[in-house]
């Protein structure tokens, strides 16, 4: 399908035409998927990225103004989504390192060893609640200080999968640890 036909499909999509949207997807998804998988090395993540791009196109269809080719525009959207997800994953990992550091600092600076022990036990309990694969990745990263690339190589999975698993684990563990640390700080101030 040439660029004029793709542009006409996009015009129809702007009007809410589902069939044109399906055709647009059918004729343009593959290069977007190829880009996403080349950057993430994770098929499911690549599929999620492409799905997000098309969801944004549909949800913002009425206000989208495209001044390049449709293919180039979608490719650029995909590139931005890949970058956004990678940045988000890296920020989450940085925050996880801060929590780990805070817990280590507490263990060396607090007089109340019982509180530190309690926080560590709570952290361990939250880790045990994680699914097996996620727990394994989390432990390798946080307890054994393996790098993301080492974990990916050891488990035979993509680095992006390791990052995704760490992000998901953090989302499960962080609220509990934050609440405990907040209670500790309040008790120290009170």
JOKAUR-V942933 format. One record per residue. N is the residue number from 1. SS is DSSP state (alpha for helix, beta for strand, coil for the rest). D_CENTER is the distance of its C-alpha to the mean C-alpha in Angstrom with 1 decimal. Layout:
N:SS:D_CENTER
N:SS:D_CENTER
This chain:
1:coil:33.6
2:coil:34.5
3:alpha:32.8
4:alpha:35.4
5:alpha:34.7
6:alpha:31.0
7:alpha:31.8
8:alpha:34.1
9:alpha:31.4
10:alpha:29.2
11:alpha:32.1
12:alpha:32.5
13:alpha:28.9
14:alpha:29.4
15:coil:32.2
16:coil:30.1
17:coil:31.3
18:alpha:29.0
19:alpha:30.9
20:alpha:30.4
21:alpha:26.7
22:alpha:26.7
23:alpha:28.8
24:alpha:26.7
25:alpha:23.7
26:alpha:25.9
27:alpha:27.2
28:alpha:24.2
29:alpha:21.1
30:alpha:21.8
31:alpha:21.5
32:alpha:18.2
33:alpha:16.9
34:alpha:18.7
35:alpha:17.1
36:alpha:13.5
37:alpha:14.5
38:alpha:16.4
39:alpha:13.6
40:alpha:10.9
41:coil:13.7
42:coil:12.0
43:alpha:13.9
44:alpha:11.8
45:alpha:8.7
46:alpha:11.6
47:alpha:13.2
48:alpha:10.4
49:alpha:10.3
50:alpha:14.1
51:alpha:14.4
52:alpha:12.6
53:alpha:15.0
54:alpha:17.9
55:alpha:17.1
56:alpha:17.2
57:alpha:20.4
58:alpha:22.0
59:alpha:21.2
60:coil:22.4
61:coil:25.1
62:coil:28.0
63:coil:27.0
64:coil:25.6
65:coil:28.1
66:coil:27.7
67:coil:30.1
68:coil:29.1
69:coil:28.9
70:alpha:26.6
71:alpha:25.1
72:alpha:24.5
73:alpha:23.0
74:alpha:20.5
75:alpha:19.8
76:alpha:19.1
77:alpha:16.8
78:alpha:14.8
79:alpha:14.9
80:alpha:13.7
81:alpha:10.7
82:alpha:9.8
83:alpha:10.6
84:alpha:8.8
85:alpha:5.3
86:alpha:6.8
87:alpha:8.5
88:alpha:6.0
89:alpha:4.8
90:alpha:8.6
91:alpha:9.7
92:alpha:8.4
93:alpha:10.2
94:alpha:13.1
95:alpha:13.5
96:alpha:13.6
97:alpha:16.3
98:alpha:18.1
99:alpha:18.4
100:alpha:19.7
101:alpha:22.1
102:alpha:23.3
103:alpha:24.1
104:alpha:25.9
105:alpha:27.8
106:alpha:28.8
107:alpha:30.3
108:alpha:32.4
109:alpha:33.5
110:coil:34.1
111:coil:37.6
112:coil:36.4
113:alpha:35.3
114:alpha:35.1
115:alpha:32.3
116:alpha:30.3
117:alpha:31.1
118:alpha:30.0
119:alpha:26.6
120:alpha:26.0
121:alpha:27.2
122:alpha:24.9
123:alpha:21.9
124:alpha:23.3
125:alpha:23.7
126:alpha:20.2
127:alpha:19.1
128:alpha:21.7
129:coil:20.2
130:coil:17.0
131:coil:17.3
132:alpha:19.1
133:alpha:16.6
134:alpha:13.9
135:alpha:16.9
136:alpha:18.2
137:alpha:15.1
138:alpha:14.9
139:alpha:18.7
140:alpha:18.8
141:alpha:16.5
142:alpha:17.9
143:coil:21.5
144:coil:22.4
145:coil:20.5
146:coil:19.5
147:coil:17.3
148:alpha:14.1
149:alpha:16.5
150:alpha:19.1
151:alpha:17.1
152:alpha:16.0
153:alpha:19.7
154:alpha:21.1
155:alpha:19.3
156:coil:19.5
157:coil:15.9
158:coil:13.6
159:alpha:12.0
160:alpha:8.6
161:alpha:9.3
162:alpha:10.3
163:alpha:7.2
164:alpha:5.2
165:alpha:8.5
166:alpha:8.9
167:alpha:6.2
168:alpha:7.7
169:alpha:11.0
170:alpha:10.9
171:alpha:10.5
172:alpha:13.5
173:alpha:15.6
174:alpha:15.2
175:alpha:17.3
176:alpha:20.1
177:alpha:20.4
178:alpha:20.3
179:alpha:23.0
180:alpha:25.1
181:alpha:24.9
182:alpha:25.9
183:alpha:28.8
184:alpha:29.9
185:alpha:29.9
186:alpha:31.8
187:alpha:34.3
188:alpha:34.8
189:alpha:35.6
190:coil:37.7
